[in-house]
Amino acid sequence: MLVHKLMAALAAMMMPVLVGSGAALAGTGQPSPWQLGLQGAASPVMENIIWFHDFLLWLIVAITLFVLALLVIVVVRFNSKANPIPSKTTHHTLLEVMWTLVPVVILVAIAVPSFKLLFLQTTIPQADLTIKATGKQWYWSYTYPDAKFEFDSLMVQDKDRKPDQPRLLAVDNDVVVPVNKVVRVQVIGADVIHAFAVPSFGIKIDAIPGRLNETWFKATREGVYYGQCSELCGKDHAYMPIAVRVVSEQAYAAWLEEAKKKFASTDGERATTLAAAQ
């Protein structure tokens, strides 16, 4: 009876966690309350990352249960009471071959999809769009080299944040890209080492001063996807988020024309201010 009461109490305590994690499992683009796993996938790379993660999880569970079963068998069958006369077996050739070959097979089973995923992440396909992200203390600057404009992206302060904007993740100027297009992201740091990371796209790469790194993603769903600087870069490291807005090709073309005018005037004002300061 006491065991049943303890089990019921444990189930009652775990229920809010399970309910919360159920909502979290479907979360894509930003963290979810009580989240236990990875954010939902919005790119082919992230889909492969989640598959590989789940594959390793089940493999680890199987190995753990197998080792536990061996321990239980040893404890039950080979204790001093069950075996008053200890066995004098020194070796078993087949057993030694098996415990050498089986781990090798397991490692190969892990290595093959691991290398495939690594090549998928690092081999950039023919890009439809190139964006340069420059990490600065403590915000991001984005350049669209083909369209020849640049803008800064800073975190929205709480007093200016709209109800539908997530705290510490919303920015004043989103990166905008078209859906189902290969986007090459060139990443560099202007002062110290930063890191460009968007979990739902499965991308994370260092922004190093003097070194141009590259990564890529292909967003398969429209929406806003958030990330953050993932390298400790100073006192406001926690306040330089990334927001990528994925839209249709028509909406992207309209935004591009508007952005050329908006950020061209911003660049002109910035140049005038810099000249006056000098």
C-alpha positions as CSV (number, residue, x, y, z in Angstrom):
1,M,0.0,0.0,0.0
2,L,2.8,2.4,0.9
3,V,4.5,1.7,-2.5
4,H,1.3,2.5,-4.3
5,K,0.9,5.8,-2.4
6,L,4.5,6.7,-3.2
7,M,4.0,5.9,-6.9
8,A,0.8,8.0,-7.0
9,A,2.6,11.0,-5.4
10,L,5.5,10.7,-7.8
11,A,3.1,10.6,-10.8
12,A,1.3,13.7,-9.4
13,M,4.6,15.6,-9.1
14,M,5.7,14.6,-12.6
15,M,2.4,15.4,-14.4
16,P,3.1,19.2,-14.8
17,V,6.6,18.4,-16.1
18,L,5.2,15.9,-18.6
19,V,2.4,18.3,-19.7
20,G,4.9,21.1,-20.1
21,S,7.4,19.0,-22.0
22,G,4.7,17.8,-24.3
23,A,4.2,21.4,-25.5
24,A,7.9,21.9,-25.6
25,L,8.6,19.0,-27.9
26,A,6.6,20.8,-30.7
27,G,8.4,24.1,-30.1
28,T,10.3,25.4,-33.2
29,G,12.2,28.6,-33.5
30,Q,12.6,29.4,-29.8
31,P,12.9,27.6,-26.4
32,S,9.7,26.3,-24.9
33,P,8.6,26.0,-21.2
34,W,9.9,22.8,-19.5
35,Q,11.8,21.9,-22.7
36,L,13.7,18.6,-22.4
37,G,14.9,18.0,-25.9
38,L,16.1,19.8,-29.0
39,Q,14.1,22.6,-30.7
40,G,12.0,21.5,-33.6
41,A,13.8,21.2,-37.0
42,A,13.3,23.8,-39.7
43,S,16.1,22.7,-42.0
44,P,17.5,19.5,-43.5
45,V,20.6,19.7,-41.3
46,M,18.6,20.0,-38.1
47,E,16.4,17.1,-39.2
48,N,19.5,15.0,-39.5
49,I,20.8,16.2,-36.1
50,I,17.6,15.3,-34.4
51,W,17.6,11.8,-36.1
52,F,21.2,11.2,-35.0
53,H,20.5,12.4,-31.5
54,D,17.5,10.1,-31.1
55,F,19.5,7.2,-32.7
56,L,22.3,7.6,-30.1
57,L,19.7,7.9,-27.3
58,W,18.1,4.6,-28.1
59,L,21.5,3.0,-28.6
60,I,22.7,4.2,-25.2
61,V,19.5,3.0,-23.6
62,A,20.0,-0.5,-25.1
63,I,23.6,-0.7,-23.9
64,T,22.6,0.5,-20.5
65,L,19.8,-2.1,-20.2
66,F,22.2,-4.9,-21.4
67,V,24.9,-4.0,-18.9
68,L,22.2,-3.8,-16.1
69,A,20.9,-7.2,-17.1
70,L,24.5,-8.7,-16.9
71,L,25.0,-7.1,-13.4
72,V,21.7,-8.6,-12.2
73,I,22.6,-12.0,-13.6
74,V,26.0,-11.9,-11.9
75,V,24.5,-10.8,-8.6
76,V,21.8,-13.5,-8.6
77,R,23.6,-16.4,-10.1
78,F,27.2,-16.0,-9.0
79,N,27.1,-14.9,-5.4
80,S,28.7,-16.9,-2.7
81,K,25.4,-18.4,-1.5
82,A,24.5,-19.7,-5.0
83,N,28.0,-20.8,-5.8
84,P,29.7,-22.1,-2.6
85,I,32.5,-23.5,-4.8
86,P,33.9,-20.7,-7.0
87,S,34.4,-21.3,-10.7
88,K,38.0,-21.6,-11.8
89,T,37.3,-20.5,-15.5
90,T,40.2,-18.4,-16.7
91,H,39.1,-17.4,-20.2
92,H,36.5,-18.0,-22.9
93,T,37.7,-17.5,-26.5
94,L,34.3,-16.8,-28.1
95,L,33.3,-14.4,-25.3
96,E,36.6,-12.5,-25.7
97,V,36.1,-12.2,-29.4
98,M,32.5,-11.0,-29.0
99,W,33.3,-8.3,-26.5
100,T,36.0,-7.0,-28.9
101,L,33.9,-7.2,-32.1
102,V,30.6,-5.9,-30.7
103,P,32.0,-2.6,-29.5
104,V,33.8,-2.2,-32.9
105,V,30.5,-2.7,-34.7
106,I,28.7,-0.2,-32.4
107,L,31.4,2.4,-33.0
108,V,31.2,1.9,-36.8
109,A,27.4,2.2,-36.6
110,I,27.9,5.6,-34.8
111,A,30.7,6.8,-37.0
112,V,29.0,6.3,-40.4
113,P,26.0,8.6,-39.8
114,S,28.2,10.9,-37.8
115,F,30.6,11.6,-40.7
116,K,27.6,11.9,-43.1
117,L,26.1,14.6,-40.8
118,L,29.5,16.4,-40.5
119,F,29.9,16.5,-44.3
120,L,26.3,17.7,-44.7
121,Q,27.0,20.6,-42.3
122,T,30.4,21.6,-43.7
123,T,29.8,21.2,-47.5
124,I,28.0,24.3,-48.6
125,P,25.8,23.7,-51.7
126,Q,25.2,26.2,-54.5
127,A,23.9,29.3,-52.6
128,D,20.8,31.2,-53.6
129,L,21.6,34.0,-51.2
130,T,24.6,35.1,-49.2
131,I,24.5,37.0,-45.9
132,K,27.5,38.2,-43.9
133,A,27.0,38.3,-40.1
134,T,29.5,40.4,-38.1
135,G,29.5,39.9,-34.4
136,K,30.2,43.0,-32.3
137,Q,30.0,43.9,-28.7
138,W,27.1,43.4,-28.2
139,Y,25.0,43.2,-31.3
140,W,25.1,41.8,-34.9
141,S,25.6,43.6,-38.2
142,Y,24.3,42.0,-41.3
143,T,25.4,42.6,-44.9
144,Y,23.5,41.6,-48.1
145,P,26.4,41.8,-50.5
146,D,24.4,41.1,-53.6
147,A,21.9,43.9,-52.7
148,K,24.7,46.2,-51.3
149,F,23.2,47.2,-48.0
150,E,24.0,46.6,-44.3
151,F,22.1,47.0,-41.1
152,D,22.6,46.5,-37.3
153,S,20.4,44.2,-35.3
154,L,20.0,45.0,-31.6
155,M,17.9,43.3,-28.9
156,V,14.5,44.9,-28.2
157,Q,14.4,46.3,-24.7
158,D,11.6,45.2,-22.4
159,K,9.9,48.6,-22.4
160,D,9.7,48.5,-26.2
161,R,8.9,44.8,-26.6
162,K,5.5,43.8,-28.1
163,P,3.4,41.1,-26.4
164,D,4.2,38.5,-29.1
165,Q,7.9,39.1,-29.0
166,P,10.0,36.8,-26.8
167,R,12.1,38.4,-24.1
168,L,15.9,38.5,-24.7
169,L,15.4,37.1,-28.2
170,A,13.5,39.8,-30.2
171,V,15.5,42.3,-32.2
172,D,14.7,45.6,-33.9
173,N,15.8,44.4,-37.4
174,D,15.3,40.7,-38.4
175,V,17.4,38.9,-40.9
176,V,14.9,38.1,-43.7
177,V,15.4,35.2,-46.1
178,P,13.1,33.3,-48.6
179,V,11.8,29.9,-47.7
180,N,13.3,26.8,-49.4
181,K,16.4,28.6,-50.6
182,V,20.0,27.8,-49.7
183,V,21.4,30.6,-47.6
184,R,25.2,30.9,-47.2
185,V,26.1,32.7,-44.0
186,Q,29.6,34.2,-43.8
187,V,30.5,34.9,-40.2
188,I,33.3,37.1,-38.7
189,G,34.0,39.0,-35.5
190,A,34.8,42.7,-35.3
191,D,36.3,42.8,-31.9
192,V,36.4,39.5,-29.9
193,I,35.2,36.0,-30.6
194,H,31.5,35.6,-30.9
195,A,29.4,32.6,-32.2
196,F,26.5,32.6,-34.6
197,A,23.9,30.0,-33.6
198,V,20.3,29.3,-34.6
199,P,19.2,25.9,-33.1
200,S,16.2,25.2,-35.3
201,F,18.5,25.5,-38.4
202,G,21.2,23.3,-36.8
203,I,23.9,26.0,-37.3
204,K,26.5,27.2,-34.8
205,I,29.8,28.7,-35.9
206,D,32.4,31.0,-34.4
207,A,32.7,34.6,-35.4
208,I,36.5,35.2,-35.1
209,P,38.2,38.6,-35.9
210,G,40.3,38.3,-39.0
211,R,38.8,34.9,-40.1
212,L,35.8,34.5,-42.3
213,N,33.9,31.3,-41.5
214,E,31.0,30.0,-43.5
215,T,27.9,27.9,-42.8
216,W,24.6,27.4,-44.5
217,F,20.9,26.6,-44.0
218,K,17.8,26.0,-46.0
219,A,14.7,27.0,-44.1
220,T,11.8,24.7,-45.0
221,R,9.0,26.6,-43.1
222,E,8.0,30.2,-42.9
223,G,8.2,31.8,-39.5
224,V,10.7,33.6,-37.1
225,Y,13.6,31.6,-35.8
226,Y,15.7,32.8,-32.9
227,G,19.3,32.2,-31.8
228,Q,21.9,33.8,-29.7
229,C,25.6,34.5,-29.5
230,S,27.1,31.2,-28.1
231,E,30.6,32.3,-27.2
232,L,31.3,34.3,-24.0
233,C,32.2,37.7,-25.4
234,G,31.9,40.2,-22.5
235,K,29.5,41.6,-20.0
236,D,26.5,41.8,-22.4
237,H,27.0,38.4,-24.0
238,A,23.5,37.4,-23.0
239,Y,22.0,40.3,-24.8
240,M,22.9,39.9,-28.5
241,P,20.2,37.6,-29.9
242,I,19.7,36.5,-33.5
243,A,16.3,36.6,-35.3
244,V,15.8,35.1,-38.8
245,R,12.4,35.7,-40.4
246,V,11.6,33.2,-43.2
247,V,9.1,34.4,-45.7
248,S,7.8,33.6,-49.2
249,E,9.7,34.6,-52.3
250,Q,7.2,37.3,-53.1
251,A,7.4,38.7,-49.6
252,Y,11.2,38.6,-49.6
253,A,11.3,40.5,-52.9
254,A,9.1,43.2,-51.5
255,W,11.1,43.4,-48.3
256,L,14.4,43.6,-50.3
257,E,13.2,46.6,-52.3
258,E,12.1,48.3,-49.1
259,A,15.3,47.4,-47.2
260,K,17.5,48.8,-50.0
261,K,15.9,52.2,-49.5
262,K,15.6,52.1,-45.7
263,F,19.1,50.9,-45.0
264,A,20.7,53.0,-47.7
265,S,19.5,56.1,-45.9
266,T,20.7,54.6,-42.6
267,D,24.1,54.0,-44.1
268,G,24.2,57.6,-45.3
269,E,23.3,59.0,-41.9
270,R,26.0,56.7,-40.3
271,A,28.6,58.0,-42.7
272,T,27.7,61.6,-42.0
273,T,27.9,61.0,-38.2
274,L,31.2,59.3,-38.6
275,A,32.6,62.1,-40.7
276,A,31.4,64.7,-38.2
277,A,33.0,62.8,-35.3
278,Q,36.3,62.8,-37.1
